[in-house]
Amino acid sequence: MINKRSLWFLTLFSLILVLSVYYITMPSELLMATSNEDEAETVSASVENEESAELVALRVEAEEKMLDEITELKKVLTDSNASTEEKNAAFEKMQTLNKNRGTEESLENKIKNEFGFSAFVSIDETSVTVTVDSKKHDKALANKIMRSVQEEFESSMVISVKFQK
């Protein structure tokens, strides 16, 4: 008589056997084509995402700061001694951080699409800082960027634009 353990063993063993036979008999050209496509996508993505070192450093610094804040907020949320008000405030702050990060990314994409420049956007409570990757310091371009950024917000924001290269 076969017990449950033996039945599970036979079922899993047969599944592994069928998958291994399928993998071995699969044409090698198909496997090579799949790996070549992955490499081509990686190379094209790295070429498209070339940015200046300043923007990359700003992004890394902002990510580290955000991760530190989220870690602190998670500690408050998981603390059994914290009051309900503290936990609610921490949760709302986390939501605000995530919302701001999404808005920052959408503004960066908007600036890249409309003006053709890579940019780093940082949002505080009432201020927005835009760092544009450009050698040319153009007041008219800065004004257009400021107007474009302000369109995304309901309330008036203090917007500053910096050019770096």
Secondary structure, DSSP 8 states (H G I E B T S, - for coil): ---HHHHHHHHHHHHHHHHHHHHHHS-HHHHHHHHHHHHHHHHHHHHHT---HHHHHHHHHHHHHHHHHHHHHHHHHH-TTS-HHHHHHHHHHHHHHHHHHHHHHHHHHHHHHHH---EEEEE-SSEEEEEEE-S---HHHHHHHHHHHHTT-SS--EEEEEEE-
